[in-house]
Amino acid sequence: MSDKTPFETDMLTLTRFVMEKGRRVKGATGELTQLLNSMLTAIKAISSTVRKAGLAHMFGIAGTVNVTGDEVKKLDVLSNSLVINMLQSSYSTCVLVTEENKDAIIIPKDKRGKYVVCFDPLDGSSNIDCLAPIGTIFAIYKKETDDEPSEKDALQPGRNIVAAGYALYGSATLVALSTGQGVDCFMLDP
């Protein structure tokens, strides 16, 4: 007995979804689309690393404490670097605020865009060693002034959020994303 269900060849990938959503916005420059796709690339890389963490000896403490007083895990350090590097190379951000760094990261002028991103690269990292779920959370704001970027640009009310989302890493990776019109959820195919 064979399965006669046709194989789906026109899949809606997360990248395609973000691009199609961006095309529908009047006056869109593509900068937010580029930023979201860069964040999603970092999430995919973190997901892959989390799945292989035990084999790659990525469990355990890195030997430092973050700004909230938590012991920093090896996966925290790697995840933070992945998100920072992907967002910096997107040419769409000007300020990055992460739980793992004491100060805001001001993007160099030659790579600067108009968005501020606040994120926790690996929320719940105290759960890493016991294999409980962990995730990445982020909020994106538009810089409101023409001044030089600073930490103050991240001090905006929640109603100013342009896009926000999270990734939940576990037996599968779920990504939830909102750009202001509801929340869309995706299951990543490893």
C-alpha positions as CSV (number, residue, x, y, z in Angstrom):
1,M,0.0,0.0,0.0
2,S,1.5,3.3,-1.0
3,D,0.8,6.9,0.1
4,K,-0.8,8.8,-2.8
5,T,-0.5,12.2,-1.2
6,P,1.4,14.6,-3.5
7,F,4.7,15.8,-2.2
8,E,4.6,19.5,-1.4
9,T,7.1,21.4,-3.6
10,D,5.9,24.9,-3.1
11,M,6.8,25.3,0.6
12,L,6.5,28.6,2.4
13,T,9.9,29.0,4.0
14,L,10.4,31.5,6.8
15,T,12.8,33.5,4.5
16,R,10.2,33.6,1.7
17,F,7.5,34.6,4.2
18,V,9.5,37.5,5.5
19,M,10.3,38.7,2.0
20,E,6.7,38.4,0.8
21,K,5.5,40.3,3.9
22,G,8.0,43.1,3.3
23,R,7.0,43.4,-0.4
24,R,3.4,44.2,0.7
25,V,4.4,47.2,2.9
26,K,4.1,50.5,1.0
27,G,7.3,52.5,1.1
28,A,9.3,49.6,2.4
29,T,13.1,49.8,1.7
30,G,13.9,46.1,2.4
31,E,16.0,47.0,5.4
32,L,13.7,45.4,7.9
33,T,13.5,42.3,5.7
34,Q,17.3,42.1,5.6
35,L,17.4,42.5,9.4
36,L,14.8,39.8,10.0
37,N,16.5,37.4,7.6
38,S,19.9,38.0,9.4
39,M,18.3,37.3,12.7
40,L,16.7,34.1,11.3
41,T,20.1,33.0,10.0
42,A,21.5,33.4,13.5
43,I,18.6,31.5,14.9
44,K,19.2,28.6,12.5
45,A,22.9,28.5,13.4
46,I,22.1,28.5,17.1
47,S,19.5,25.7,16.6
48,S,22.1,23.6,14.9
49,T,24.7,24.3,17.6
50,V,22.2,23.5,20.4
51,R,21.4,20.1,18.7
52,K,25.1,19.2,18.6
53,A,26.1,20.8,22.0
54,G,26.7,17.5,23.8
55,L,28.9,16.1,21.0
56,A,30.8,19.4,20.6
57,H,31.5,19.8,24.3
58,M,29.5,23.0,24.4
59,F,27.8,22.3,27.7
60,G,29.2,23.9,30.9
61,I,30.2,27.3,32.2
62,A,32.4,29.7,30.3
63,G,33.9,31.1,33.5
64,T,32.3,34.6,33.6
65,V,29.1,36.3,34.9
66,N,26.8,38.4,32.8
67,V,25.2,41.8,33.7
68,T,22.3,40.2,35.4
69,G,24.5,38.0,37.6
70,D,24.0,34.7,35.8
71,E,26.9,32.4,35.2
72,V,27.7,32.6,31.4
73,K,27.5,29.2,29.7
74,K,29.6,28.3,26.6
75,L,26.5,28.3,24.5
76,D,25.7,31.8,25.7
77,V,29.0,33.1,24.4
78,L,28.7,31.4,21.0
79,S,25.0,32.4,20.6
80,N,25.7,36.0,21.5
81,S,28.6,36.2,19.0
82,L,26.4,34.6,16.2
83,V,23.6,37.1,16.7
84,I,25.9,40.1,17.0
85,N,27.9,39.2,13.9
86,M,24.8,38.4,11.8
87,L,23.0,41.6,12.8
88,Q,26.1,43.8,12.4
89,S,26.6,42.4,8.9
90,S,23.0,43.0,7.9
91,Y,23.8,46.7,7.4
92,S,20.4,47.5,9.0
93,T,21.1,48.1,12.6
94,C,22.7,50.9,14.5
95,V,22.4,49.8,18.2
96,L,22.4,46.3,19.7
97,V,21.5,45.6,23.3
98,T,22.2,42.1,24.6
99,E,21.9,40.6,28.1
100,E,25.4,39.2,27.7
101,N,27.1,42.7,27.3
102,K,27.3,45.4,29.9
103,D,27.1,48.2,27.3
104,A,25.1,48.7,24.2
105,I,26.9,47.8,21.0
106,I,27.1,50.8,18.6
107,I,27.5,49.6,15.0
108,P,30.3,51.2,13.0
109,K,29.2,54.0,10.6
110,D,30.0,52.0,7.5
111,K,27.6,49.2,8.5
112,R,24.9,51.3,10.1
113,G,21.2,51.1,9.4
114,K,18.1,52.5,11.1
115,Y,17.1,49.8,13.6
116,V,17.8,49.1,17.2
117,V,17.7,45.4,18.3
118,C,17.3,44.2,21.9
119,F,17.9,40.5,22.5
120,D,18.7,37.7,24.8
121,P,20.6,35.2,22.6
122,L,20.0,32.2,24.7
123,D,17.2,32.8,27.3
124,G,16.9,30.0,29.9
125,S,20.5,29.0,29.5
126,S,20.6,27.7,33.1
127,N,18.5,24.8,31.6
128,I,21.2,23.8,29.0
129,D,22.8,21.1,31.1
130,C,19.5,19.4,31.9
131,L,18.3,19.5,28.3
132,A,15.2,21.7,29.1
133,P,14.0,24.1,26.5
134,I,16.0,27.3,25.8
135,G,15.4,30.1,23.3
136,T,16.3,33.4,21.7
137,I,14.1,36.5,22.2
138,F,14.3,39.8,20.4
139,A,12.6,43.1,19.8
140,I,13.3,45.5,17.0
141,Y,12.7,49.3,17.2
142,K,13.3,52.0,14.6
143,K,15.8,54.7,15.7
144,E,13.8,57.8,16.4
145,T,16.4,60.6,16.1
146,D,19.1,61.6,13.7
147,D,21.6,61.9,16.6
148,E,24.6,59.6,16.8
149,P,23.4,56.1,18.0
150,S,23.5,55.5,21.7
151,E,22.1,53.3,24.4
152,K,19.3,55.8,24.8
153,D,17.9,54.7,21.4
154,A,16.9,51.4,23.0
155,L,14.9,53.1,25.8
156,Q,11.6,53.1,23.9
157,P,8.1,52.0,25.0
158,G,6.9,48.6,23.8
159,R,4.3,50.3,21.5
160,N,7.2,51.4,19.3
161,I,8.3,47.8,18.6
162,V,8.5,47.3,14.8
163,A,8.9,43.5,15.0
164,A,9.5,41.0,17.7
165,G,9.9,37.2,18.1
166,Y,11.4,34.3,19.7
167,A,12.9,30.9,18.9
168,L,12.3,27.9,21.1
169,Y,15.0,25.2,20.8
170,G,14.2,21.7,21.8
171,S,13.4,18.5,19.9
172,A,12.4,20.9,17.1
173,T,12.9,24.6,16.7
174,L,9.8,26.8,16.7
175,V,10.1,30.5,15.6
176,A,7.3,33.0,16.4
177,L,7.4,36.3,14.6
178,S,5.3,39.4,14.7
179,T,5.5,42.5,12.6
180,G,2.4,44.1,14.2
181,Q,-0.3,42.1,12.4
182,G,-0.7,39.0,14.5
183,V,1.9,36.4,15.3
184,D,3.1,33.8,12.8
185,C,4.8,30.6,14.0
186,F,7.1,28.3,12.0
187,M,8.7,25.0,12.7
188,L,12.3,24.9,11.3
189,D,13.3,21.9,9.2
190,P,16.8,20.9,10.3
